[in-house]
């Protein structure tokens, strides 16, 4: 596993067919400049694709005042590291459709806000994780290949290499998402009363 963003960027540069590497993201080189521009959005895009266990966060929000709530009773400023709100905790681990808490996300002057009818919602969200030592190895591989695809166009000007790297990234992302799903064990669906009474034929 990588120990730094520089290590991820250098691996991506190698996979993009670029032979010049960096020692820091603020190096005065074309390679470092491309990594500075391309790495953060590439990382955030992959983090936003799934509810990764390593990026899962909870927060109880305090309401804002003087904010247009578009039909909801309360508005809340989302945490600065929030990429995707996954749910508002309803008190049920597997809520039915009628138990889910309605909400909407809007943009405001100070940042993104969550609107809902709960006065103190407890949200679960996917965070912007910048500490690469927390990444699952398969997520790291997907990120490295995705960045390699961007760098292949930016630096190597190699469309074929970009396409190959994009395919590898998608393959690794699919594997990483499957592993992430296996790290959550949900409750067993309760049997209906009819099935319980009749039993199994």
N, C-alpha and C positions, 0 to 999 in steps of 0.2 A: 504494500500500500504506500501511496505517496505521503511524504511528510510536509510538503509545502505546495503552494500554487505554482511556484517556479518549476518544481519537478513535474507537475501535470502538464504545464505548458511545454517543457522540453520534450516530454514524451509525445505530445501532440505535434510538435514541430518535426520530430523524426518521422512520425507516421504520415505527415503531410509531404514528405520528401524534401524537407528543408535541412540543410547540413550545418547551419549556424545556430548555436544555442545561446541561452541567456543566463546570467547569474542573478539578475533581479529584474522585476517588472519595470523599474524606472531606468533601465539601461538606455543609453542614447543610440539605439539600433532600430532598424526597421522591424526586426523580429519581436523585440520587446514592445514596440509601439502597437503592432498588430495584436499581440497577446493582451495588452492593457485594454484595448478597445473591444476585442472579441470574447475574451474569457468571461467577464461578469454576466453579459446577457445569455451566453451559452449555458453557463452554470444555472442561472435562474430559470431558464426555459425548461431544462431537464428536471430541476427540483419541482417545478409546477406540474409536471405530467402525472405525478402519483402521490399518494399519502405515504411517503417514505417514513419508516419507523424512526430513522435517525434524525429526521427533520420535523417530527411531530411535536407540537407545542400546545399548551393550554393557557388561557388567560381569561380573567374575569374583567370585563370592561366597565368603566365609569361613564355615565351619560354626558354628552355635550349639551350646551345651551345655545339658543339662537341659531339653530341649524334647521334648514328645510328638510323635513323628514318624509316627504312624498307619501303620505298616507299611513305612516307608522308612528307610534307614540314616542319612541326614543331614537336617538342617534348616538353613535360611539365612534371615536377615532380608533382605527385599527393599529396594532403594534407596528412599529417601523420595520420590523423584519418579516412581516406577514406577506407571503406571496399569494396564498390561496386559503380562503376560509373553507374548511371541510364540513363543519356542522356546528350548530348551537346545541350544547348538551341538553337533552330533553328529560333526563332521569331514566332513560331506557337505553341499554346497550344495543338493542336491535329495534329501534322505534318503527312502528307501523307508519304508513303514510299520514294517518290522522294524528300521530303523536309528534311528528317533526315540527320544529319551530320555524315559521316563515321569517325570512329576512331578505334584504336587498343590499347590494354594495354600490356605493356612489363615490364619485370624486368630489372633493371639497378643496378649499384654498389650502388648508393645513395638511391634506393627505386624503387617503381613502377612508370612507366612513361606512359603518354597518348600521342599517336601520332595521328595527324590529319592535315588537310590542312588549318585550321583556325589559324590566327596569335594570337588571344586572346580569346580562347574558354571560355564560361561561362557554367560550368558543374553543374549538379544536382547529388548528390551522397548520399549514406547511410553512416552515420558516425559511428565510434566506440563511443557509448555513455556509459560513466562510471558512470554518475550521476543517480542512481537508482530511484530518486524521479521523473524523467522525464518519466519513463516507464509507458505505458498503463497497467492497472491492468491485462488484459488478457495476454499481453506479459509477464508480470512478472510471472504469473501462469505457462505459457508454459516453461519459463526459469527455474523456480523452479523444475518442474517435470522432465525436461531434465537433470538438474544437479543431481537430486535425482536418476535417472537411472544410471548415471555414478558412483555416490557414492555407490549405491547398489552393484555394481561389485567391486569397489575399496576397500570398507571397510566392508560391510556386507557379501560379497561373496554370494549374494542371486540372482540367475539368474531369479527366478520367480518374485521377487520384481522389478528387473531391467526391465523385460518385461512389467509389469503392469505400472510402472512409464513412460516407453517409450510410451505406448498407450495413457496414460493421457496427456503427453506432446504434442503428435500429435493432439489430440482432441482440446486442448486449443489453440494450434498454428493455427489450422484451423479457430476457432472462432475469434481469434485475427486478423488474416488476413482479414476476412470478415468485421470486424469492421473498420479496417484500410482503406479498399477500400471505405467504406461508407463515410469517411471523406474527400474524393475528389469528387467534382461535376464537371464533364466535360461538355464542350459545347455540345449542341444538334447538331447532324449531319444535315447539310443543305440538304433540299430536292433538287432533281434534277429538272432541268428546265422543263422536260417533265411532271413530277408529278405536279409541280406548275401550269402549263398551263391547264392540263386536269382536275385537281382537284380530289376529291375522289368520286368514283361512289357510 
